[in-house]
Structures are given as C-alpha cells and as structure tokens.
Amino acid sequence: MQKEVQTFFKDFMKANQKIARYIPETAKFFLGLHEKTIQPGALDKKQKELIALGIAVAKPCTPCIYLHTQQAAEAGATAKEIMEAAGVAVVMGGGPAFTHIQEVLKALEALGLK
C-alpha cells in the first residue's frame, strides 16, 4: 500500500510537467488558482486542506485524496483530524466516499502518520 502512494507522489510532478508542455496556460492557471485559494484567510491552510480532503473523498478522487492528505499533514493536521474530515465526507458522498477512506489510510501510512 505505501509503495503505491509513494510511487504516486514521485510520478505526480513528472506528469504535471508533461501536462504543462501540452496545455501550459491551463496548468499555470489551475495551479495558480490552487496556490491562491489555499493561502490563509478567514480559514487557515490546515482547515482549507481538510475541506479539500473531504471533497476529494466525497467525489471520490484518489489522486486528490493523496495530495490533500499530504498537504493537510504538512499544514499541521493530525491523523485523527484527517480521518474525521474523511468521515464527514461520507455524509455527503455515501458508500463511494466510505470506500475511498481506505485511500486516506494509505496516504497516512505512506507519510508515516498513524
């Protein structure tokens, strides 16, 4: 499990660089939007990352789950806070969201958080 997530993190940046070669404006504006949106305001970065994680679980989007789990942890979220955010997503996403909480666990394990 950990290997899958660690491989994802390694490959993600390479893939983004390839995407940017084909559609540079889209990549630039999307990544810029993310950077600006996640900056602290009325909500701090940790809160915003936990919201993004909840949405990723509810959608469900495995790459988004991995990234926002990592970014929430880097912003100071504990494993318990991350799992609670994932749990709240089940209210909005039902069964598919619940089955994707295992992806949050994989990311936590790969990051060494338990």
C-alpha positions as MATLAB code, in Angstrom:
seq = 'MQKEVQTFFKDFMKANQKIARYIPETAKFFLGLHEKTIQPGALDKKQKELIALGIAVAKPCTPCIYLHTQQAAEAGATAKEIMEAAGVAVVMGGGPAFTHIQEVLKALEALGLK';
ca = [
       0.000    0.000    0.000;
       2.646    2.518    1.000;
       4.586    1.831   -2.173;
       1.562    2.723   -4.327;
       1.213    6.111   -2.638;
       4.938    6.810   -2.659;
       5.056    5.986   -6.375;
       2.137    8.332   -6.937;
       3.957   11.213   -5.241;
       7.079   10.599   -7.354;
       5.150   10.375  -10.618;
       2.789   13.280   -9.932;
       5.291   16.068  -10.525;
       6.626   14.408  -13.671;
       3.101   14.088  -15.040;
       2.320   17.738  -14.264;
       5.422   18.816  -16.166;
       4.306   16.786  -19.193;
       0.788   18.200  -18.984;
       2.205   21.725  -18.826;
       4.072   21.133  -22.092;
       0.789   20.393  -23.867;
      -1.513   22.855  -22.141;
       0.711   25.412  -20.403;
      -1.965   28.035  -19.798;
      -4.385   25.553  -18.232;
      -1.677   24.152  -15.965;
      -0.460   27.617  -14.997;
      -3.891   28.958  -14.135;
      -5.133   25.843  -12.343;
      -2.027   25.540  -10.191;
      -2.115   29.299   -9.561;
      -5.753   29.083   -8.507;
      -4.881   26.319   -6.063;
      -1.969   28.307   -4.603;
      -4.039   31.469   -4.110;
      -7.106   29.666   -2.760;
      -5.219   27.634   -0.169;
      -3.486   30.692    1.339;
      -4.655   31.587    4.856;
      -7.561   33.983    5.119;
     -10.621   33.631    7.342;
      -9.704   29.923    7.303;
      -6.146   28.769    7.849;
      -4.310   26.456    5.459;
      -4.956   23.365    7.591;
      -8.699   23.987    7.612;
      -8.734   24.536    3.857;
      -6.774   21.348    3.235;
      -9.157   19.360    5.443;
     -12.096   20.761    3.454;
     -10.353   19.856    0.192;
      -9.695   16.363    1.535;
     -13.360   15.947    2.465;
     -14.401   16.966   -1.033;
     -11.818   14.593   -2.548;
     -13.261   11.700   -0.531;
     -16.860   12.658   -1.382;
     -16.148   12.974   -5.151;
     -14.175   10.348   -4.942;
     -10.754   11.296   -6.392;
      -7.847    9.098   -5.324;
      -5.040   11.422   -6.512;
      -6.753   14.337   -4.755;
      -7.062   12.240   -1.593;
      -3.335   11.505   -1.597;
      -2.357   15.108   -2.252;
      -4.704   16.729    0.238;
      -3.880   14.179    2.936;
      -0.218   15.059    2.472;
      -0.877   18.804    2.377;
      -3.170   18.687    5.409;
      -0.485   16.832    7.352;
       2.138   19.348    6.247;
      -0.185   22.136    7.426;
      -0.271   20.558   10.896;
      -3.315   18.269   10.770;
      -3.131   15.141   12.884;
      -4.100   11.689   11.634;
      -7.233   11.934   13.796;
      -8.230   15.289   12.233;
      -7.596   13.933    8.748;
      -9.704   10.836    9.401;
     -12.515   12.935   10.892;
     -12.555   15.135    7.786;
     -12.746   11.985    5.668;
     -15.547   10.687    7.875;
     -17.585   13.865    7.414;
     -17.314   13.343    3.650;
     -19.301   10.118    3.977;
     -22.351   12.195    4.934;
     -22.176   13.876    1.527;
     -20.775   11.050   -0.598;
     -22.299    7.900    0.890;
     -20.908    4.466    0.112;
     -18.412    5.527   -2.578;
     -16.945    8.075   -0.169;
     -16.733    5.484    2.600;
     -14.855    3.045    0.370;
     -12.333    5.755   -0.512;
     -11.395    6.402    3.120;
      -9.009    3.466    2.663;
      -7.067    5.738    0.286;
      -6.701    8.254    3.123;
      -5.314    5.461    5.301;
      -2.836    4.508    2.559;
      -1.652    8.113    2.346;
      -1.330    8.416    6.125;
       0.724    5.214    6.244;
       2.950    6.385    3.390;
       3.522    9.649    5.243;
       4.335    7.782    8.441;
       1.268    9.110   10.277;
      -0.962    6.863   12.350;
];
